[in-house]
Amino acid sequence: MLKGSFQEYNQGEQQASLAMTARNILTSAPPYPVEEALNQLGANLRIARLRRNLTIEDVARKIGAGPRSVSNAEQGKPSTGIAVYIALLWAYDLLEPFGRVADPTLDVEGQSLSLGRRRARTRHAKTMDNNF
């Protein structure tokens, strides 16, 4: 026998759905600098495709994605997966500079902060014991 009613179940599903949507606010309303960076990246990807005289369908086939994913990336939509953006960079042979993104050796602020204080371990290291 099932516990609860369909209405209770449906309300629970709706609440879970709303909670899932709220966690993804970054994709619907990213901070302005993030939105601008995505728009610029999308525009750059579109220019790269057009300069190579490729269609959206050609590129989608090459990276193994759908045409809509390519179109969304060119529009800079935040909901487009990072794998699509990186695959497009690969397709246009523009992936090499991506290796410098978030390079720890270029993070001057992070380096100076780490010199000032060391982060305490949040968990104790697990050790092996011989108690079987």
Secondary structure, DSSP 8 states (H G I E B T S, - for coil): ---S-HHHHHHHHHHHHHHHHHHTHHHHS--HHHHHHHHHHHHHHHHHHHHTT--HHHHHHHHT--HHHHHHHHTT-TTS-HHHHHHHHHHTT--GGGGGTT-GGG-HHHHHHHHH-----SS---------
